[in-house]
Amino acid sequence: MINTRMINTRTTSGLQKQKQCFFCTNGINEIDYKDTKSLQRFLSSYAKILPRKKTGTCAKHQRKLAQSVKRARHMALIPYTTR
């Protein structure tokens, strides 16, 4: 089942192209906590998990992403905070 829900993003000129879930579009079912390079994409400069509205992930994958980031932090693969 493909999730077709997209999130609207606004610019000064009106509506921009809608964001789609990165994991749904690439067919990724499981998010690996050991893959820190891909997890860094969904973290802010302060190592906080970015919200769905900003990243465009669907609810299902946002929950899996949060769990993977927490596991990676616990295993000391990514920091809890950078500053």
C-alpha positions in Angstrom: 0.0 0.0 0.0 1.4 3.4 -1.0 0.7 6.4 1.1 -0.4 9.2 -1.2 -0.8 11.9 1.5 1.4 14.9 0.9 2.1 17.9 3.0 1.6 21.4 1.6 4.4 23.9 1.8 4.1 27.6 1.3 6.4 30.2 -0.3 6.0 33.8 -1.0 4.6 33.1 -4.5 2.0 30.7 -3.2 1.9 26.9 -3.0 5.1 25.1 -3.7 5.5 21.5 -4.9 4.2 19.2 -2.2 6.6 17.1 -0.2 6.4 13.3 -0.2 7.7 10.8 2.3 11.4 10.0 1.5 11.0 6.4 2.7 7.7 5.7 0.8 9.1 7.1 -2.5 12.3 5.0 -2.2 10.5 1.8 -1.0 12.3 1.7 2.3 10.3 -0.4 4.8 12.8 -0.7 7.7 14.9 2.3 8.9 18.3 1.0 10.1 19.6 2.7 13.2 23.2 1.9 12.2 22.9 4.0 9.0 23.8 7.3 10.7 24.4 9.1 7.4 20.7 8.8 6.4 19.5 9.6 10.0 21.5 12.8 10.0 19.3 14.1 7.2 16.3 14.1 9.6 18.2 15.9 12.5 18.6 19.6 13.1 21.9 21.3 13.7 21.3 20.8 17.4 20.7 17.0 16.8 17.0 17.3 17.4 14.6 15.2 15.3 12.9 17.4 12.7 9.1 17.4 12.6 7.0 15.8 9.8 6.0 19.1 8.4 9.6 20.0 7.7 10.9 16.7 6.4 7.7 15.5 4.6 7.8 12.0 6.1 4.5 10.2 6.7 3.3 9.4 10.2 4.3 5.7 10.0 7.8 6.4 9.0 8.2 9.4 11.3 7.5 7.0 14.3 10.0 4.5 12.9 12.5 7.3 12.3 12.2 8.5 15.9 12.7 5.0 17.3 15.8 4.5 15.1 17.3 7.9 16.2 16.7 7.0 19.8 18.4 3.6 19.4 21.3 5.2 17.6 21.7 7.8 20.4 21.6 5.0 23.0 24.3 3.1 21.2 26.4 6.4 20.9 26.3 6.3 17.1 24.9 9.9 17.0 25.1 12.5 19.7 22.2 13.6 21.9 23.2 17.2 21.4 26.0 19.0 19.4 26.4 22.2 21.3 
